[in-house]
Amino acid sequence: MHNMPSAEPQPAVSIVLLAHNEAAVIETVIRDFYDKIVRKIPGSELIIAEDGSTDGTKDILARLCRELPALRWEEGKERRGYVQAFKQAMTYPRNDQILFCDCSGKHDPDDFWTMAPLLADHDLVVGYKVRRADPFYRLILSHVFNFLVNRYFQVEFNDANCPMRIFKKEKFLKLAARPWLEPALVNFEMTLRFCYAGYRVTQVPVKHFPRRDGPSRGLPLSRIPRVIWNVLTLFPRLKKDMRAGSGN
């Protein structure tokens, strides 16, 4: 349960979308976030942190930046990897409130209007996917993973790794100054670091759609067992590091 949000006008928000080789969907996703959020809140911006795309994504972004005045493209000349690209992307926003998502087209920008008011009384608002449009095996793996996360780290999240989230830039940058440990599930680590730092965190349900240009481009099934094993073996180091960072 979360507290009722404060009745304050919605401040300007910086939307950050991380993109790599998303030529098939990126224009639709950008226009969706731009029309549903950016146009409605003065001073807001949409930032595409693009990480070394080679499929025509850059050409689409160049064209859209000429058309949409509040759209910014931070170009990645070469692949930096997800964690570095993620941390670097959060230094770009001009506003303290950041809405982060990926460019898959699987999330609804309208969920922002439910999440954003909660940031008046919290530092991080994490979405959790309802009626999740993923293969059955991913649903099972996600359920087991979140169960283990909650038990080991003594937290309560339905979907700790969901990319749809809104948070305060100042708080994030303090946490990002330390090296992070998890190379694949960066949103999961971010969620836990906010909690262990003593920041105020809550969660809300968000919609979830099938990927618009075909099957999910998440981790292939063949790689998932190794990734999960690597994450689980990282748990003790991660807890120790977060406790050290929080001074506990």
Stockholm file with secondary structure:
# STOCKHOLM 1.0

chainA/1-248         MHNMPSAEPQPAVSIVLLAHNEAAVIETVIRDFYDKIVRKIPGSELIIAEDGSTDGTKDILARLCRELPALRWEEGKERRGYVQAFKQAMTYPRNDQILFCDCSGKHDPDDFWTMAPLLADHDLVVGYKVRRADPFYRLILSHVFNFLVNRYFQVEFNDANCPMRIFKKEKFLKLAARPWLEPALVNFEMTLRFCYAGYRVTQVPVKHFPRRDGPSRGLPLSRIPRVIWNVLTLFPRLKKDMRAGSGN
#=GR chainA/1-248 SS CCCCCCCCCCCCEEEEEEESSCTTTHHHHHHHHHHHTGGGSTTCEEEEEEESCCSSHHHHHHHHHHHCTTEEEEEESSCCCHHHHHHHHTTSCSSSEEEEEESSSCSCGGGHHHHGGGGGSCSEEEEEESSCCSCHHHHHHHHHHHHHHHHHHTCCCSCTTCSCEEEEHHHHHHHHTSCCCCSSCHHHHHHHHHHHTTCCEEEEEECCCCCTTSSCCSCCTTTHHHHHHHHHHHHHHHHHHHHHHHTC
#=GC SS_cons         CCCCCCCCCCCCEEEEEEESSCTTTHHHHHHHHHHHTGGGSTTCEEEEEEESCCSSHHHHHHHHHHHCTTEEEEEESSCCCHHHHHHHHTTSCSSSEEEEEESSSCSCGGGHHHHGGGGGSCSEEEEEESSCCSCHHHHHHHHHHHHHHHHHHTCCCSCTTCSCEEEEHHHHHHHHTSCCCCSSCHHHHHHHHHHHTTCCEEEEEECCCCCTTSSCCSCCTTTHHHHHHHHHHHHHHHHHHHHHHHTC
//
